[in-house]
């Protein structure tokens, strides 16, 4: 099938998700600086209130003409996002392709992204563990989707900035890149950036996102974001301390007080294994369940 024919077929399939350029201009106050969340090398991210969609708060990825993104790949991304349906996947609202624009529109969650709360003592260990369980559920779901539709994975690695939190502190994973290559996006910390031994992972796959999920687990338990300053890698420091039996030195003290004594070794070993051994998602889910089961036990003990 010619690419032009494929483009027309895809466009017809997703036409109900089309949002007009005028609606987006109105939602973002003409892309006002006050509504700019961040600038990226291939796309800028804006927030807004979409009046055509029940006054929904949204964020918009507006791809730059210089990104090199092909329209067919953009439509494939739209079609794939429209198939996702999971409580821990951020809701996809629609797209805009008017005036040669390429924009993806998602629901904006009340509490922003996880990276803002890594060191926040007001977010409890129970809540943070629930968030990690939610992300793991989303990853397991995505892995099934990629197998079903014969994708080779998604090109964005898991980061705490890509985990949004709703008003109930439920995790919502976002910004996947099933068909959009983000390799030249300077805002994305690549797997290779974390590896000090010079071994690069293969193309995006379950192995790579398990590795990056391990980084998120270390961020959660240590209460700080990768990297940790002066170009030091949190994951390299944390894995070394774990191997030396000294990871306690990095653990957030407020979190430690809320943990069952067995919860810390379970969680820290899982983070280490994700980085070093890349276990399967079924094993990851089992370990997180073990850690979750200990929460109620610990809460009964400290009452």
RODOZA-977255 format. One record per residue (C-alpha): residue in three letters; chain; x, y, z. Coordinates in steps of 0.001 Angstrom, whole numbers, plus 500000, padded with zeros to 6 digits. Example, Ala and Ser with C-alpha at 12.3 -4.5 7.8 and 13.67 -1.06 7.14 Angstrom:
BEGIN
   resn   chain        x        y        z
    ALA       A   512300   495500   507800
    SER       A   513670   498940   507140
END
This chain:
BEGIN
   resn   chain        x        y        z
    UNK       A   500000   500000   500000
    UNK       A   501306   503431   499066
    UNK       A   502040   505793   501940
    UNK       A   499518   508327   500585
    UNK       A   496769   505689   500641
    UNK       A   497761   504604   504136
    UNK       A   497691   508215   505278
    UNK       A   494143   508702   503976
    UNK       A   492910   505498   505618
    UNK       A   494455   506368   508967
    UNK       A   493118   509929   508852
    UNK       A   489574   508622   508306
    UNK       A   489931   506208   511236
    UNK       A   490893   508931   513707
    UNK       A   488779   511786   512355
    UNK       A   486482   511748   515434
    UNK       A   489467   512680   517600
    UNK       A   490278   515789   515571
    UNK       A   490377   519066   517490
    UNK       A   490461   522296   515544
    UNK       A   493390   524666   515628
    UNK       A   491050   527471   516699
    UNK       A   489944   525449   519725
    UNK       A   493550   524901   520754
    UNK       A   494434   528568   520255
    UNK       A   491504   529457   522493
    UNK       A   492476   526792   525074
    UNK       A   496063   528042   525361
    UNK       A   495340   531751   524959
    UNK       A   497212   531656   521655
    UNK       A   500054   529576   523154
    UNK       A   500771   532232   525764
    UNK       A   504025   531985   527681
    UNK       A   502035   531556   530898
    UNK       A   500712   528279   529496
    UNK       A   504067   526954   528324
    UNK       A   505132   523939   530417
    UNK       A   508426   523266   528675
    UNK       A   510326   523634   525432
    UNK       A   511785   520531   523833
    UNK       A   513976   519970   520834
    UNK       A   511189   518316   518839
    UNK       A   508050   519562   520612
    UNK       A   506853   522223   523017
    UNK       A   504358   521367   525743
    UNK       A   501518   523733   526613
    UNK       A   498656   523525   529078
    UNK       A   495159   524832   528476
    UNK       A   491439   524476   529065
    UNK       A   489651   522926   526114
    UNK       A   486159   524419   525970
    UNK       A   485006   522012   523268
    UNK       A   485626   519066   525596
    UNK       A   483576   519819   528744
    UNK       A   486035   522481   529923
    UNK       A   488781   519852   530201
    UNK       A   492227   520778   531469
    UNK       A   494667   519472   528880
    UNK       A   498293   519558   527883
    UNK       A   499361   519759   524279
    UNK       A   502509   518473   522591
    UNK       A   503081   520782   519631
    UNK       A   505711   519317   517330
    UNK       A   508095   521712   515681
    UNK       A   508473   521811   511886
    UNK       A   512184   521190   512453
    UNK       A   511465   517913   514276
    UNK       A   511465   515986   511022
    UNK       A   508308   514141   512099
    UNK       A   506536   512614   509119
    UNK       A   502773   513037   508948
    UNK       A   502178   509299   508471
    UNK       A   504090   508486   511664
    UNK       A   502125   511171   513466
    UNK       A   498835   509580   512394
    UNK       A   500091   506150   513415
    UNK       A   500864   507553   516850
    UNK       A   497362   509019   517068
    UNK       A   495803   505693   516059
    UNK       A   497846   503763   518605
    UNK       A   497106   506205   521436
    UNK       A   493401   505949   520625
    UNK       A   493532   502193   521350
    UNK       A   495007   502539   524839
    UNK       A   492546   501970   527647
    UNK       A   493952   501517   531140
    UNK       A   493414   503287   534462
    UNK       A   497153   503981   534761
    UNK       A   497566   505344   531229
    UNK       A   497035   509064   530726
    UNK       A   493840   509763   528788
    UNK       A   494388   510744   525153
    UNK       A   491967   513503   524166
    UNK       A   492724   514068   520508
    UNK       A   494956   515600   517863
    UNK       A   495248   518593   515585
    UNK       A   496694   518585   512079
    UNK       A   495255   521868   510795
    UNK       A   497529   524334   509000
    UNK       A   500305   521707   508708
    UNK       A   500441   521539   512517
    UNK       A   500966   518258   514377
    UNK       A   499706   518310   517951
    UNK       A   498742   515620   520469
    UNK       A   496306   516532   523241
    UNK       A   496112   514711   526587
    UNK       A   494189   515164   529813
    UNK       A   496081   517259   532348
    UNK       A   496120   515684   535806
    UNK       A   495625   517744   538965
    UNK       A   498820   516926   540854
    UNK       A   501379   517202   538071
    UNK       A   504283   514783   537714
    UNK       A   505922   512452   540223
    UNK       A   509325   514185   540100
    UNK       A   507834   517136   542007
    UNK       A   507076   514926   545016
    UNK       A   510077   512617   545296
    UNK       A   511373   514414   548380
    UNK       A   508001   515577   549677
    UNK       A   507397   514226   553219
    UNK       A   503665   514839   552816
    UNK       A   503416   512078   550210
    UNK       A   503431   508908   552293
    UNK       A   505250   505653   551636
    UNK       A   501885   503983   551114
    UNK       A   500979   506541   548427
    UNK       A   504363   506277   546709
    UNK       A   504179   502499   546662
    UNK       A   500688   502708   545177
    UNK       A   502086   504975   542452
    UNK       A   504853   502470   541672
    UNK       A   502300   499647   541475
    UNK       A   500236   501755   539082
    UNK       A   503227   502400   536813
    UNK       A   504076   498680   536801
    UNK       A   500484   497876   535840
    UNK       A   500707   500382   532987
    UNK       A   503983   498870   531756
    UNK       A   502544   495372   531811
    UNK       A   499544   496589   529837
    UNK       A   501715   498402   527280
    UNK       A   503841   495295   526820
    UNK       A   500696   493329   525943
    UNK       A   499604   496071   523517
    UNK       A   502993   496142   521789
    UNK       A   502906   492360   521370
    UNK       A   499344   492386   520064
    UNK       A   499983   495076   517462
    UNK       A   503505   493878   516651
    UNK       A   505228   497049   517812
    UNK       A   508793   496816   519011
    UNK       A   508181   498822   522155
    UNK       A   508032   502547   522641
    UNK       A   510826   505018   522229
    UNK       A   510541   506999   525419
    UNK       A   512001   505522   528569
    UNK       A   510139   505712   531835
    UNK       A   510918   508830   533868
    UNK       A   509348   510375   536935
    UNK       A   508520   513418   534784
    UNK       A   506381   511147   532584
    UNK       A   504330   509831   535499
    UNK       A   501410   512164   536162
    UNK       A   499255   512010   539283
    UNK       A   495518   512559   539448
    UNK       A   493627   514062   542376
    UNK       A   493624   510664   544107
    UNK       A   497395   510261   543584
    UNK       A   496809   507532   541027
    UNK       A   499667   507159   538537
    UNK       A   499034   508006   534877
    UNK       A   501869   507096   532510
    UNK       A   502206   509328   529456
    UNK       A   504213   510295   526352
    UNK       A   505160   506957   524849
    UNK       A   506380   507482   521313
    UNK       A   505207   504238   519699
    UNK       A   505987   505618   516243
    UNK       A   507646   508945   516996
    UNK       A   511393   508747   517394
    UNK       A   512579   510911   520278
    UNK       A   516254   510029   519994
    UNK       A   517256   513618   519305
    UNK       A   515213   515062   522180
    UNK       A   517625   516655   524627
    UNK       A   514971   516547   527352
    UNK       A   515010   512773   527366
    UNK       A   517618   511081   529521
    UNK       A   518655   508051   527520
    UNK       A   519422   504688   528981
    UNK       A   523022   505011   527815
    UNK       A   523389   508149   529956
    UNK       A   522845   506058   533055
    UNK       A   525308   503314   532211
    UNK       A   528876   503797   533341
    UNK       A   530272   500482   532152
    UNK       A   529900   501372   528500
    UNK       A   527327   498686   527736
    UNK       A   524477   500145   525698
    UNK       A   521079   498509   525628
    UNK       A   519442   497411   522407
    UNK       A   516572   499341   520856
    UNK       A   513569   500189   523057
    UNK       A   512038   497017   524471
    UNK       A   510735   495533   527650
    UNK       A   514332   495226   528833
    UNK       A   514998   498947   528495
    UNK       A   511844   500142   530201
    UNK       A   512362   497693   533064
    UNK       A   515793   499280   533495
    UNK       A   514376   502802   533527
    UNK       A   511589   501697   535892
    UNK       A   514346   500616   538258
    UNK       A   515711   504161   538116
    UNK       A   512286   505499   539088
    UNK       A   512181   503057   542022
    UNK       A   515569   504326   543209
    UNK       A   514324   507913   542856
    UNK       A   511269   507108   544982
    UNK       A   513140   505342   547761
    UNK       A   515996   507879   547857
    UNK       A   513688   510880   547569
    UNK       A   515667   512593   544819
    UNK       A   515716   512848   541048
    UNK       A   518258   511468   538598
    UNK       A   520859   512919   538151
    UNK       A   521773   514082   541669
    UNK       A   524012   517021   540767
    UNK       A   527571   517557   539584
    UNK       A   526803   515060   536805
    UNK       A   526613   512251   539368
    UNK       A   524273   509420   538495
    UNK       A   521832   508459   541224
    UNK       A   521536   504934   539887
    UNK       A   525302   504339   539797
    UNK       A   525706   505596   543375
    UNK       A   522643   503690   544620
    UNK       A   523639   500394   543004
    UNK       A   527166   500659   544406
    UNK       A   525863   501346   547905
    UNK       A   523388   498481   547583
    UNK       A   526197   496094   546659
    UNK       A   528168   497336   549671
    UNK       A   525166   496959   551980
    UNK       A   525070   500717   552618
    UNK       A   521990   501826   550681
    UNK       A   520395   502910   553966
    UNK       A   522669   505945   553808
    UNK       A   520656   507263   550840
    UNK       A   517157   506304   551944
    UNK       A   514821   509152   552737
    UNK       A   514554   509137   556542
    UNK       A   510864   510147   556547
    UNK       A   510035   507187   554320
    UNK       A   512064   504747   556403
    UNK       A   509972   505543   559478
    UNK       A   506812   504579   557572
    UNK       A   508180   501245   556311
    UNK       A   507850   497755   557685
    UNK       A   511430   496512   558367
    UNK       A   511081   493962   555537
    UNK       A   509641   496457   553053
    UNK       A   512919   498299   552509
    UNK       A   514975   495234   551467
    UNK       A   512171   494034   549164
    UNK       A   511837   497405   547433
    UNK       A   515562   498171   547239
    UNK       A   516347   494718   545862
    UNK       A   513634   495171   543235
    UNK       A   515112   498522   542165
    UNK       A   518556   496930   541970
    UNK       A   517308   493905   540020
    UNK       A   515445   496104   537509
    UNK       A   518689   497961   536786
    UNK       A   521023   494963   536825
    UNK       A   518965   491893   535904
    UNK       A   515852   493243   534079
    UNK       A   513254   490826   535570
    UNK       A   509965   490156   533820
    UNK       A   506967   492278   534694
    UNK       A   505174   489381   536405
    UNK       A   508040   489120   538904
    UNK       A   508110   492878   539410
    UNK       A   504382   492896   540159
    UNK       A   504815   490070   542649
    UNK       A   507572   491909   544531
    UNK       A   505573   495129   544660
    UNK       A   502586   493190   546009
    UNK       A   504794   491744   548753
    UNK       A   505913   495256   549717
    UNK       A   502309   496508   549614
    UNK       A   501067   493685   551844
    UNK       A   503557   494763   554511
    UNK       A   502079   498275   554702
    UNK       A   498918   497221   556520
    UNK       A   500982   495012   558825
    UNK       A   503282   497906   559715
    UNK       A   500366   500297   560240
    UNK       A   498803   497871   562732
    UNK       A   502103   497570   564607
    UNK       A   502659   501305   565009
    UNK       A   499138   502096   566204
END
